[in-house]
Amino acid sequence: ARWSKALATHLYRTRPLVVWTTGGRLAITSRPGESERDFRVRLRDAAHESRDAAVEKLRAKHAPALARLRDQIERSEQRVEIEREQYGAKKMETAISIGASVVGAIFGRKLASRTNVGRAASVARGIGRASEERGDVARAADKVEDLREKLVALETAFEADVTKLEQSIAKQS
């Protein structure tokens, strides 16, 4: 027992074992015989892996909201196209009605006949419907723009969260 204790004391005094360690969130200890440079490289790699995992977790947190907004934007853009097509059809329909009314009034028997007055009223209603369609197009385009602004705000918030996370990791290291 005395020799064992003497050997341990001798080794302790003549052969020190240098161990590097970190505090904080990583709490890594060097391996026996590992140089300080190798330990710092391993520590840096562990910090990068930890940061990447935290960023990925943050990305997973924001991903559903980003996907939902992108889907809403896509559907709204499709709605804008539908509204534009409907507006174009109403304009064409109204133009044809105007042309038929003018031709009927010019080549018909009476300028103020019941048929011509009815056609003129129909044309006026068509013009009103066409302007409503134009308003629908504008509203749909505004909705797309609002959704795009929300997407930009959400992406900005995500980037701010990533920056804040990286800063907190840098402070802890």
Long-range contacts (C-beta under 8 A, 24 or more apart in sequence): 24-172, 24-173, 25-50, 25-169, 25-172, 26-50, 26-173, 47-169, 47-173, 50-169, 51-165, 51-166, 51-169, 54-165, 54-169, 55-162, 55-165, 55-166, 58-158, 58-161, 58-162, 58-165, 59-158, 62-154, 62-157, 62-158, 62-161, 65-154, 66-151, 66-154, 66-155, 66-158, 69-147, 69-150, 69-151, 69-154, 70-151, 72-147, 73-144, 73-147, 73-148, 73-151, 76-140, 76-143, 76-144, 76-147, 77-144, 79-140, 79-143, 80-137, 80-140, 80-141, 80-144, 83-133, 83-136, 83-137, 83-140, 84-137, 86-133, 86-136, 87-130, 87-133, 87-134, 87-136, 87-137, 90-126, 90-129, 90-130, 90-133, 91-130, 93-126, 93-130, 94-123, 94-126, 94-127, 94-129, 94-130, 97-122, 97-123, 97-126, 98-123
